[in-house]
Amino acid sequence: MAIDVNETDLAILSNLSEGRCTPSYLEKQTEFTRQAIQGRLTVLRAADYVVKIDTGLYEITDEGRAVLSNQDG
């Protein structure tokens, strides 16, 4: 399911492209609240752009990398 990515999504995907992250870490690395990040992670998971590896630990998928690279291009 393709979604329209927003600024929060791009920040999340960009950080996840560097390695696995938790919502707390993403909050520290971005200007967004943990609640906003968690909400968008749910949307990004439904779109198959990220996967939940363990409790509170997320990783970008190949689909998420493709979205991120399309935004850079």
FIMAR-533031 format. One line per field, with one value per residue: residue number from 0; residue in three letters; x, y, z of N, C-alpha, C, O in turn. Coordinates in pm, whole numbers. Each point is the difference from the previous one (the first is absolute). Layout:
nr = (NUM|...) $
rest = (Ala|...) $
n_c1 = (X|...) $
n_c2 = (Y|...) $
n_c3 = (Z|...) $
ca_c1 = (X|...) $
ca_c2 = (Y|...) $
ca_c3 = (Z|...) $
c_c1 = (X|...) $
c_c2 = (Y|...) $
c_c3 = (Z|...) $
o_c1 = (X|...) $
o_c2 = (Y|...) $
o_c3 = (Z|...) $
end
This chain:
nr = (0|1|2|3|4|5|6|7|8|9|10|11|12|13|14|15|16|17|18|19|20|21|22|23|24|25|26|27|28|29|30|31|32|33|34|35|36|37|38|39|40|41|42|43|44|45|46|47|48|49|50|51|52|53|54|55|56|57|58|59|60|61|62|63|64|65|66|67|68|69|70|71|72) $
rest = (Met|Ala|Ile|Asp|Val|Asn|Glu|Thr|Asp|Leu|Ala|Ile|Leu|Ser|Asn|Leu|Ser|Glu|Gly|Arg|Cys|Thr|Pro|Ser|Tyr|Leu|Glu|Lys|Gln|Thr|Glu|Phe|Thr|Arg|Gln|Ala|Ile|Gln|Gly|Arg|Leu|Thr|Val|Leu|Arg|Ala|Ala|Asp|Tyr|Val|Val|Lys|Ile|Asp|Thr|Gly|Leu|Tyr|Glu|Ile|Thr|Asp|Glu|Gly|Arg|Ala|Val|Leu|Ser|Asn|Gln|Asp|Gly) $
n_c1 = (84|-70|200|-171|183|20|-67|-214|-168|-44|-133|-223|-129|-50|-162|-212|-21|-61|-225|62|-225|81|-191|46|49|-166|-84|113|-80|-183|-99|54|-220|39|-93|110|163|-53|-49|168|74|-138|18|155|-73|-138|135|-1|-84|-176|200|-182|174|-26|1|-172|-32|103|-141|190|-182|-18|-167|43|100|-139|-115|101|16|-187|8|114|-131) $
n_c2 = (-118|48|76|119|-17|-60|206|-5|9|202|128|-29|71|217|67|-8|195|128|-20|-199|-9|142|-89|-156|-206|-142|-99|-179|-178|-35|73|-209|54|-19|167|195|25|40|214|144|0|112|224|92|2|163|174|-81|171|-69|-39|-123|129|207|-117|77|-205|194|-92|101|83|-209|-114|-98|-200|-173|-81|-141|-213|-113|-67|-193|-172) $
n_c3 = (0|-204|66|82|-129|216|56|66|-150|-90|127|-13|-169|18|140|-76|-107|176|-5|79|-26|156|77|153|-76|-54|183|75|-112|128|-186|-58|-4|221|118|4|151|215|44|32|212|138|11|131|212|71|47|209|119|122|95|52|60|84|186|-124|-81|-47|-154|-64|-104|-80|98|197|-14|-38|173|142|-65|49|213|19|-66) $
ca_c1 = (-84|78|-56|67|89|11|129|27|37|134|96|6|67|140|70|2|93|131|-3|-122|-25|-118|-68|69|118|-47|-43|122|70|-86|-77|-135|-27|-4|-136|-9|84|-66|-114|49|57|-113|-35|112|-6|-111|43|118|122|80|-45|28|90|-22|-75|55|117|-46|99|-52|-6|43|-102|26|122|-37|-73|98|87|-82|-13|132|26) $
ca_c2 = (118|124|113|127|20|138|36|-93|-128|11|3|-136|-87|41|-54|-146|-41|-8|-116|-20|108|0|130|95|47|85|127|77|35|82|104|-52|-66|-146|-38|19|-103|-130|0|-16|-134|-89|20|-50|-147|-44|18|-88|80|-38|-118|-1|-112|-43|102|135|8|5|-7|38|-108|40|94|127|57|48|125|99|35|77|136|64|16) $
ca_c3 = (0|-9|74|-18|115|45|60|109|-62|-58|111|53|-98|-9|117|-9|-105|66|88|80|95|84|-4|87|-72|-110|59|31|-124|-85|68|17|127|-7|-39|-145|-62|13|-91|-138|-13|-27|-141|-80|8|-83|-139|-18|-12|116|73|143|24|138|72|-12|-87|-139|-106|-132|-98|-134|-50|66|-61|-133|21|43|-113|-93|53|-16|-141) $
c_c1 = (88|-72|72|85|7|137|40|46|143|107|17|78|148|81|9|94|143|10|-130|-13|-124|-70|69|124|-40|-45|121|70|-78|-70|-141|-16|-3|-138|-19|79|-68|-120|43|65|-110|-40|109|7|-109|35|121|128|94|-57|39|80|-25|-80|71|121|-45|117|-67|0|55|-100|20|124|-31|-74|97|89|-77|-16|131|24|-62) $
c_c2 = (124|110|127|24|148|22|-94|-134|3|3|-139|-92|33|-55|-151|-50|-12|-122|-6|109|-30|135|105|56|95|136|90|50|94|106|-46|-69|-150|-48|14|-108|-136|-10|-22|-136|-102|8|-58|-153|-54|10|-87|79|-24|-128|16|-127|-63|110|134|14|-18|0|38|-123|50|100|138|69|58|133|113|43|79|144|76|39|120) $
c_c3 = (0|77|-42|124|34|64|114|-55|-54|109|59|-94|-13|116|-4|-109|55|91|78|105|84|-15|88|-67|-112|52|28|-126|-90|84|35|135|-19|-43|-151|-72|8|-93|-143|-20|-28|-147|-90|2|-90|-149|-35|-23|118|59|146|28|136|67|-10|-91|-146|-98|-132|-91|-134|-61|62|-55|-138|10|35|-116|-106|45|-17|-145|-59) $
o_c1 = (69|-123|109|-52|-7|86|117|98|77|106|112|91|83|109|103|48|85|110|-81|100|-87|63|5|27|62|22|-6|65|54|19|-82|96|-19|-12|-60|-46|-2|-25|-63|-9|21|-24|-30|37|21|-50|48|92|121|-117|100|-50|2|-32|110|65|-66|111|-117|86|30|39|-12|2|53|25|-9|28|58|-10|-1|71|15) $
o_c2 = (26|8|-6|18|87|-89|-35|-58|-94|-60|-42|-70|-90|-54|-58|-113|-65|-40|92|48|-78|97|117|120|104|101|120|104|54|8|81|-53|-51|-98|-87|-55|-74|-106|-78|-56|-94|-103|-67|-62|-99|-77|3|-50|23|-32|63|-111|-122|101|17|104|-98|42|-33|-88|119|93|102|122|105|92|111|119|86|90|122|97|25) $
o_c3 = (98|-1|-56|110|-87|-1|14|49|21|-17|30|42|-14|-19|34|7|-61|39|-6|55|-40|-43|-38|9|-20|-67|-25|3|-97|122|42|56|-111|-73|-63|-100|-99|-58|-73|-110|-77|-64|-98|-99|-71|-81|-113|-66|-10|-21|34|-17|15|-63|54|2|-35|32|-22|12|-15|-70|-69|-16|-37|-78|-53|-16|-66|-83|-16|-27|-119) $
end
